[in-house]
Amino acid sequence: MDRVSVVVTTKNEARNIGACLASIAAQDYPREALEVIVVDNGSTDATKAIAREYTDLVFDKGPERSAQRNFGMLEVATGAYVMFLDADMILSRTVVRRCVAALAGGGHVALHIPEIVLGADFFPSVRRFERSFYDGTVIDGARIIKKDVFAAVGGFDTALTGPEDWDLDKKLKGLGSIGLLSRYDFDAVDAYVANLPPDGIPGALVAFEERSGLDTPLLFHNEAAFDLVRYLKKKTYYTGSAEAYIAKWTGKNPDDPDIRRQYGAAYRFFGVFVEQGRYRRLLSHPGKACGMYFLRFLVGVLFLARKARQARA
């Protein structure tokens, strides 16, 4: 049985880390073949203490998540496959097993895993709707990778903060294809997560396939406590490396198709939401669509404002 190393990066995540690690421990994959690594970045809360309840492999590393991930995935991990998660993510029970099966038999070097944003309020539901369009596109990012391939491309570019996932995907595609673990019925999943009771949510997500009746392995991302100002600050922070990322790849190909889609208004505002029949989902949820475009507009304005400031500097 191939070993899988799951690397979780943390910083003051005492509220979330327990549920994340519990979902890894609950995987229907042989425990002896599952290695859990937590790479912390100077937490001052109980994050590391909670993490040590699940694994002895708890380390300190900074300054950013790319360096944390590289440390865990390149220097510590012993698995044939490496997966990286944020502390506020929860895996449904079959994700690891199905990822290994897909990578072992599908010819891919890495996989995108469908990511479901949690939360019953309006903006979390809008974020869940928006995220559903990105699976398997250039807006997505691989979550599990063959270890030898990850090492061959040098891991994450630690000079980038924000687009490092996209950068990694582009490097991986130079050695092989990236697959999509699964596809799902948005309306069914949306209804399931929106109606979860406040108590017992982690268990309900781990047991998603059994309780929902949907045979679909998924990754759940907890954005229930959505704050618009914090969301926009985070998005602005992560656009800081955009110019470096764009220059890196357009220097090799001035008309790089991935860059054109990732940063071009035509694709980010329209193309990704209508291609491959996705326009049907867009039209069937006008309220969520309006909320999504409102957020996309704000993020776009902040991105352009940042570019303008950089041009004046």
N, C-alpha and C positions, 0 to 999 in steps of 0.2 A: 504494500500500500504506500503510495507516494506521500511524503510528508508535505504539509502545507503550513507555512509560517504566516501568521496574521499579525501585522504591526499596527498598533493603535497609538497615535500621537496625542499628547495631552498637555494642557496647561490650565490649572484651576478648574477641573472638570468633575469635582466630587459629586455634583448633581446627576451627571450622566454616565460616568464611567462604569458603574456597577451594572446597569442594564446592558450596556454594550458588551462587557465581558461575559455576563451571564448568557447572552445570546450566542456567543462563540462557544461557550462550554456546552450549550444545549444542542449543538449541531449533530446531525445523524451521521457523522463521519467518525471513524475510530479515534478515540481520544489520544491514543499513543502516537497517532500520526498527525496531531494538530498541535502546533507550537504557537503560543501566545506571547507576544513581545509588546511591552508598553514603553514608549519613549517619551518621557516627560520633559518639560521645559521650565523647570524652576517653580513648580506649583507651591503655593503657600497655604493651600487648604488640605483636605484629607485625600486628595486624588491618589497619591502613591500608596497610602495605607490601604485604601480600598482595592487598588490594583493588585497588591501583594496577597490579597485573599484568593485571587484567581491564578496568579502566576508568580514564579520567582524571578522572571526575566523582566525586571523593572529598572530602567536606566534614566539618566539625566543627559540631555543633549539640546543644544540650541545652535544658532539663534532663531531659526525659522523652521517651518514644517518640512521644507525640502531636505534640510540637513538632518532633521529627526528621522524622516523616512529613509533616507539613504543609510544612515547608521543602522537602523533596525533591519532593513531589507538586504543590505550588502555585508555589513560587518557582524551582525548577530545571527540572522536567519540561517537555518540549516535545511530548510525545505526545498523541494524541487519547484514549488510554486510559492510566490509571495503575494499576499494581499494586504492592502493598506486601508485603514478605516479612520474616520474621525471619532472622537469619544461620544458624540451625540448620535451615533448610528446604531441600528439594531438589525441583525440578520434574521430572516426567517429560517426555519430549521434545516432546510435542504440545500441552502446556497453553496456551501463549501463542496459537498459531494457532487452536486451537479456541475459546478465549475470545473472540478477535476475531470469529470467524465467528458465535458465539452472540450477541454484543452487536450486531453489525451487522445481523443478520437476525431476532432474536427479540423486539425491542421492549423489552428490559430496559435499565435504566440501570446495573446492576451485577450481579456474579455471586458466589455462594458457590462455592468450589472444595473438593471433598472432601479432607479432611486425614487422612492415615494416620500414626499414631504408630508410631515405630520401636522395636525392641527385642525380644529373644527371651525375656527373663526374665518372671516372673509379673506384676509391676506394670506394666511397659510394655505387656504384652499386654492387661491389664485396661484401661489407658488407651486403647489402640487400640479395644477393644470399646466402651467408653463413648463415645468420640468418634464412632463410626460411627452413633450414634443422632441426632446433632445436625445432620447435613448438611441444609441448607435450612430449618431451624427457627429460632425466635427465639433459640436458644442459639448459633447460628452467626453469622458475621460476613462481610460482603463482602470480597473480596480484590482484585478488579479492577473499576474504575469508569470511566465516561466522564468525561474530565477536566473538561469544562464543567459537568457535574452536580456533581462533587466541589467545584469552585470555587463553584458557586451556593449550596451548603449551608454554605460556610465551612470545609470540611475537618473535622478532628477538633476536639472541644472540649478544649482544653489544660488546662482545670480538672479534667478527669476522668482518673484513672489506673486502668485495669481495665475499667470498663464503657464506655470510649470507643468500642469497636467496635460495641457494641449501640446506643449513642447515634447513631453515624454511620448505621447501618442505618435507624433510625427517621427520621432527617432525609432520607435518600435515598428512602424510601418515600413521602415527601410529594411527590416529583417523578416517581416511576415505580416499576416493579416490580423486584425482585431475583430473578434466576433461579438455578438450580443447574446447574453445568456438566455434571455427569454423575452417574450412580448406578453402584454396583459390587457385585459379589458378595463379601460380607465374608469368607466362609470361604476363598475362593480367594486373596484378597489377604492375609489373615492368614497362610495357609500359606506364601505366597511370601516375605513379609518375615521371618517367623519362621525360615525356613530359609536365609537368605542367609549365605554364608560371611563371616567377619570382613574378609577382604581383598576389595576391589573393590565394596563396597556402593554408593558413589555412582554408579558406572557402571551397576550393575545396576538402580538406581532410575531413572536417566535413561532407560535403554532398557527400562523396565518393560513397555510394550505389546508390544514385539517378543519379549522373553524369556519373559514370562508367558503370552503368547497371549491376554491380556485387552485388548480394545480400549477402554481407559478411561483418560483423562488424570487424573492424581492429583498431589497435593502431599504430600510426605513430611516429617514433623516428627520430628527426632531427639531422643527422650527415652529413649534406650537406657540412659544412665547415670542411672537413676532413684534418687533419694534421698528417702525419705518425709518426713523433717524439712524438707528444702529445698523440697519440693513444697508442704507445708502452709504454710510461711512465705511462699512466693510467693502462694499463694491468699489468705492472710490480708492480705498487702500490697495485693493488687488489689481487696479488698473495701472498702478505705479510702474510695473515692469512691462507694460504693453509695448512701448516703443522699442525696448531692447529685444523683446521677443519678435516683433515684426521685422526689425532690422536684421536679426539673426537669420531669418528664413527668406526674406525677400532679397537678401544679399546673394543667396544661392539661386533664387528664381524670382525675379521682380514681379511676376504675375502668379505667385504661389496661390493655387486655388483654395487651400484651406484658410490662409490668411484673409483672402478676399471674402470668404463666407463668414469667418469669425468676427471680423471687424467691419464688414460692409453692411450698410443699412438695409439694402435690398434683401439679403438673406436673413439677417438677424430680426428684422421686423416683419418679413413676409414669407420668404422662401421656406424657412424651416417649419413654419406653421401650416403650409399648404401642400408641400411635396408629398408624394406617395399616398395621396388620399387623405392626408391629415386635415384638410380644410373642412371635412365633415364634422370632426370633433370641435373645431373652432366655431363653426356655425351653430352647433347644437348647445353651446354654452355661452350665450352672448354676455351675460353678466361677468363671468370669469374672464372672458376675452377682453372686455373693457378694462377690468382691473389689471390684467396682465400687461396690456399696452400702456396703461398709466405708469406701471413700474418700469417697463422698458423705456418709456419716454424720459422718466426722471434719471435713470442710469445713463442713457445716451447723452442727456444734457450735461451731466456731471463729467462724463468722459470727454466731451468736446471742450468743456470749460477748462479741464486739466490740460488738454493739448494746447489750448490758447495760452494758458499761463506759462507752459514750458516754452512755447515759441517766443514769448516776450522776454523770457529770462536770458 
